[in-house]
Amino acid sequence: MPTKTKHSKSAGRFGPRYGKTVKDRLIKVEEKQRKKQKCPFCEKLGVKRLSTGIWKCPKCDKKFASDAYYLKK
C-alpha cells in the first residue's frame, strides 16, 4: 500500500490522479468527518460516524441518523 506524504495527507492514496483541487476538497471533508463530534442527546464529545448518515454515541449508547459526513450544529 502506498505511503501518505505530509502535503497530500489522506488523499495521498490517489497518487498523481484527480488533481489538487479535488484532493484538497476531499481532505477537508475527511478531516471533519473523522473528528469526534458533540452528541445532540447527552451533549458530550464522542459521537462517531458508523456509515453514511448513521452516527453512534458510545456515552449514551444512542444510534441516530443525521447528515452524511458531519453533524449539524
N, C-alpha and C positions, 0 to 999 in steps of 0.2 A: 504494500500500500504506500502511495506517495506521502512524503512528509509535507507539513504545512510550514510556510515561512511566516515571519512576524508581520510582513507587509500584507500578505493576502489572507491571513487568519483562516477562518473556516472555509472560505471559498478557494483555498489552495488546492482542494481536491479536484478542481476542474482544470488545473494546469493553464495552458495558454488559450483555452477556448472561451467563448462567450463575451469577452470584452470587459473592460474595467468598470464601466458604469453599472452593468448588470450585476457584477460580482459585489460592488460596493453596496447596492441595494439589498442584496441577499445577506451580506454581513450584518447590516443594521437590523433586519428583521430577525435573524437567528440569535443575535445577542440579546435582543429584547425578549424573545420568546423563551429563552433558556434561563432567564433570571427567575428567582423565587419571587412570587407576587403576593399581594395582600388579599386575604380571604374576605369575600363580601359578607360572610356569616359571622366569623369569630374575630375578624379584623387583625389577624396575626399573619406575619410573613411565613410562607412555606408552601403556598399553592403551586403545584407543578402541572405541566401540560402532559396528559396521557396520550392524546392523539388530536387530530384536527377538531378544535372546538370543544373538547372534553377535558375538564380540569378536575383535580382532586386535592383536597386539603388534608394532610396527614394529622393535623392537630384535632380538628373536629370531625374528621372522617366523613366529610360530605363530598359527593361527586356531583358536578353540575356542568351545564353547557354555557358557553359564552362565545366570544369572538374566536376566530381560528388561531391567531398567533399570539395575542396577549390580551389580558383582561381590560375591560373598560374601566376608566377611573371616574 
